[in-house]
Amino acid sequence: MSVQMEEKLNLKLFELLEGRQLSISGLSRELKAGGIDEHRLILTGYLRALRDLNILEEFEVPPSKIYALPEKIKESLPEKIEESFPEKGKERKPPEPSDSEDIYSIFRTQLLKIDLDLRIPVGVYVVSRLFERPCFRRELKLIGITQKHLDQYLEKPGIVCELPDSHLKKARSDITRIEIPPDDPAYEIREPREEVTRLANEVLAGLIKHRIDLEGLLAKSKQTTLLP
């Protein structure tokens, strides 16, 4: 399955499971109706991978397995998915911050709004700038970057480079909130491009809006210019 196909399937699954619980057969049927005809075995493996990443919940209802979105995923769906399910007569507000909410899931939500080819450099840049250290592969996985996508990206010349392992001992020891494997590689940006820094600023702004109540401060309509 290509990276683009994975992206399309991922977004469609989020859309189908918004407010619903579906079996593999039900998902397969609705995906096919929506133009995505994946073999059942491929779909089953993909759903289990999303379950292992805590992106989906799996329930046993013999003889079927049922899939649903966890609450933290429902609360942080990207705008392009949420807009498919507007609440009539009710203005949408940002979710209330939660101390237990995983910061990486918020990053993942923000990165879903960015073109696929830019997610790796923007993700590495944001993690490196925010945490003041290199970005580990484990963290890229947590923000939604698959190993396949990372391998394809690193095959081409780019602005993301892998650091020598000898430079990573202190960075690994500083991280205590998540587990970083002892052989996990880390990455940094050689020289940030203007587009990457602009998108990184948008991701960080989205993070702030998600964590802080800005009601009564945000403009109700977007202003295209500050000058008359």
Secondary structure, DSSP 8 states (H G I E B T S, - for coil): --HHHHHHHHHHHHHHHTT--EEHHHHHHHHHHTT----HHHHHHHHHHHHHTTSSEEEEETTEEEEE--HHHHTT--HHHHTTS--TT---------TT--HHHHHHHHHTTS-GGGHHHHHHHHHHHHHTS-EEHHHHHHTT--HHHHHHHHTS--SEEE--GGG-HHHHHH--SS---TT--EEEESS--HHHHHHHHHHHHHHHHHHS--TTTS-SS--S-S--
